[in-house]
Amino acid sequence: MTTLQIGDKAPSFKGVDQAGKTHQLSDYKGKKLVVFFYPKASTPGCTWEACNLRDNYTELKDKGFELLGVSADSAARQQKFIEKNELPFPLLADEDKAVLNAFGVWGPKKFMGRTYDGIHRTTFVIDENGILIDVITKVKTKDHAAQILESVK
């Protein structure tokens, strides 16, 4: 779905997390950033993905990564997702879909013969200079940290 590719400059974005804190690309200058987009907090696939990142968070941090999850869920729903699963990273509540659209991950999807607009599960790995070093479109929800760590080998 996204047209962004490895080597592209990451889109400038600004979004608010579950606690009302604003995050933008410039906040992460000089750091590696993983921005992972997921369809809906507390659904099975999204929970597996978030918990896999939680379980490998120390290793990801040791490799210099900051993590930022994004979905169109409300801040309250994101907060419940964090509390229920003890997630150590912020989740943007992108209800107006500004960040989703900036990265090109919102659009038509098909499920059981029905077409609807939704989030295409995609992860972007951004280097210290704001350049995409990986775009993961085939996310393995139960082994996602390994996919991210592959991008820096």
Secondary structure, 3 states (H helix, E strand, C coil): CCCCCCCCECCCCEEEECCCCEEEHHHHCCCEEEEEECCCCCCHHHHHHHHHHHHCHHHHHHCCEEEEEEECCCHHHHHHHHHHHCCCCCEEECCCCHHHHHHCCEEEEEECCEEEEEECCEEEEECCCCEEEEEECCCCCCCHHHHHHHCCC
